[in-house]
């Protein structure tokens, strides 16, 4: 009977305490202002938008340096045009990119930005493109790192029905003395 009470107490208390430990939802994000890119850097974003909207993995991969990287949250790194083409195969849809900051010096540069589904829409994510200038003077993406603005949804813990963030999924074992 004592074990039953402990288990019942754990079922009631642990989910409630896990919920209580969660931070309050983030306040509405402040929209950072966009910056105007020089035409040669803006071309990178507009070409990326067109290729993504057209579900054109080949065109997307051609925007990258031959040894470029795609670094998307929750996925392993992808390196090289052929691997990028394969990774982007079938990907695409509505996309609007905007720059928050940029810099370029010599043959290297970067663009930090936000993305969403339409130009007037709230950003659903952010990105950093590192760029390198080709021998022909064209800016190519050396790395594309992006992630969503929203936290990952809660997931069911393995073998349990409670919904918790993955970091709170753990097994509780009770040890009782005879």
Legacy VTK file of the C-alpha trace (Angstrom):
# vtk DataFile Version 3.0
C-alpha trace
ASCII
DATASET POLYDATA
POINTS 178 float
0.000 0.000 0.000
2.887 2.324 0.794
4.359 1.798 -2.671
0.965 2.562 -4.249
0.741 5.855 -2.331
4.269 6.834 -3.380
3.510 6.077 -7.005
0.229 7.998 -6.851
1.973 10.938 -5.192
4.679 10.896 -7.870
2.093 10.842 -10.647
0.434 13.931 -9.161
3.503 15.906 -8.026
6.158 15.305 -10.720
4.138 16.534 -13.727
2.949 19.557 -11.733
6.463 20.419 -10.552
7.830 20.018 -14.063
5.174 22.392 -15.356
5.883 24.869 -12.563
9.587 24.923 -13.447
8.952 25.950 -17.026
9.712 29.579 -17.835
6.838 31.852 -18.726
6.189 32.104 -22.451
8.485 34.620 -24.106
7.003 38.049 -24.648
6.262 39.032 -28.221
9.552 39.411 -30.008
10.671 42.880 -30.868
11.131 43.113 -34.594
14.659 44.242 -35.335
14.926 46.643 -38.254
16.063 45.400 -41.638
19.156 46.803 -43.302
19.571 47.465 -47.016
22.193 45.225 -48.571
24.514 46.223 -51.385
23.214 44.744 -54.671
25.846 41.982 -54.873
24.900 40.670 -51.399
21.166 41.203 -51.897
21.407 38.993 -54.984
22.375 36.070 -52.712
19.158 36.417 -50.686
16.878 36.962 -53.699
18.397 34.009 -55.596
17.959 31.856 -52.485
14.298 32.898 -52.191
13.613 32.126 -55.867
15.271 28.715 -55.734
13.509 27.776 -52.456
10.121 28.943 -53.716
10.694 26.961 -56.919
11.673 23.769 -55.047
14.881 23.878 -57.105
17.545 21.941 -55.191
20.039 22.302 -58.041
19.750 26.100 -58.100
20.010 26.222 -54.297
23.170 24.124 -54.285
24.745 26.355 -56.941
24.473 29.317 -54.544
26.973 27.537 -52.283
30.733 27.276 -52.535
31.821 23.846 -53.756
32.789 22.949 -50.161
29.910 24.872 -48.504
27.896 23.778 -45.475
24.234 23.687 -44.481
23.889 23.784 -40.690
20.228 23.394 -39.780
19.159 22.952 -36.162
18.258 19.384 -35.263
20.119 17.914 -38.245
23.720 16.854 -38.877
25.901 19.193 -40.971
25.736 18.805 -44.753
28.882 19.608 -46.759
29.471 20.056 -50.476
27.212 20.967 -53.373
26.218 17.388 -54.187
25.219 16.683 -50.576
23.413 20.034 -50.339
21.504 19.261 -53.551
20.477 15.885 -52.102
19.524 17.414 -48.726
17.373 20.084 -50.388
15.716 17.672 -52.816
11.961 18.161 -52.456
12.401 21.105 -50.070
10.936 24.510 -50.672
7.897 26.706 -50.316
7.018 30.219 -49.289
10.096 32.135 -48.116
11.015 35.733 -47.475
14.514 36.667 -46.312
15.585 39.953 -44.771
18.948 41.202 -43.568
19.552 42.442 -40.024
23.295 43.024 -40.413
26.110 42.339 -42.843
29.780 42.889 -43.423
32.301 42.113 -46.126
36.031 42.495 -46.241
38.062 41.332 -49.194
36.851 37.868 -50.200
34.875 37.124 -46.997
31.536 38.356 -45.714
28.426 37.503 -43.777
24.714 38.255 -43.648
22.677 37.886 -40.459
18.960 37.842 -41.050
15.460 36.686 -40.370
13.094 34.595 -42.446
9.368 34.087 -42.744
6.755 33.113 -45.278
6.018 36.614 -46.607
7.767 40.010 -46.622
5.330 41.591 -44.133
5.086 38.496 -41.908
6.756 38.128 -38.526
10.072 36.283 -38.723
9.666 32.591 -37.994
13.420 32.043 -37.796
16.865 33.515 -38.175
19.993 32.717 -40.147
23.659 33.482 -40.577
25.215 33.138 -44.019
28.989 33.208 -44.216
30.090 34.134 -47.702
33.194 33.929 -49.817
33.817 35.638 -53.118
34.649 33.330 -56.010
37.539 33.965 -58.387
34.903 35.423 -60.768
33.769 37.928 -58.113
30.423 36.265 -57.296
29.450 35.873 -53.630
28.864 32.216 -52.703
27.505 30.778 -49.473
30.193 29.052 -47.442
27.793 28.194 -44.629
24.082 28.583 -43.992
23.107 28.244 -40.342
19.464 28.675 -39.407
17.046 27.906 -36.624
13.436 28.668 -35.717
12.409 31.446 -33.360
9.979 29.189 -31.509
11.074 26.598 -28.981
10.655 22.973 -29.884
7.268 21.538 -28.909
6.980 19.285 -25.925
7.255 15.606 -26.649
5.871 12.540 -24.928
8.456 10.960 -22.683
9.411 7.443 -23.765
7.032 4.969 -22.124
4.916 7.703 -20.513
1.817 9.629 -21.407
2.922 12.955 -19.891
4.046 15.710 -22.251
7.335 17.273 -21.171
10.298 19.013 -22.765
12.875 16.391 -23.826
15.229 17.553 -21.041
12.625 16.601 -18.386
11.984 13.098 -19.696
13.435 10.788 -17.108
12.414 7.647 -15.349
11.647 7.808 -11.643
12.130 4.634 -9.607
11.003 4.287 -6.049
12.918 2.149 -3.641
11.034 1.007 -0.612
12.449 -0.667 2.447
10.901 -4.008 3.459
LINES 1 179
178 0 1 2 3 4 5 6 7 8 9 10 11 12 13 14 15 16 17 18 19 20 21 22 23 24 25 26 27 28 29 30 31 32 33 34 35 36 37 38 39 40 41 42 43 44 45 46 47 48 49 50 51 52 53 54 55 56 57 58 59 60 61 62 63 64 65 66 67 68 69 70 71 72 73 74 75 76 77 78 79 80 81 82 83 84 85 86 87 88 89 90 91 92 93 94 95 96 97 98 99 100 101 102 103 104 105 106 107 108 109 110 111 112 113 114 115 116 117 118 119 120 121 122 123 124 125 126 127 128 129 130 131 132 133 134 135 136 137 138 139 140 141 142 143 144 145 146 147 148 149 150 151 152 153 154 155 156 157 158 159 160 161 162 163 164 165 166 167 168 169 170 171 172 173 174 175 176 177
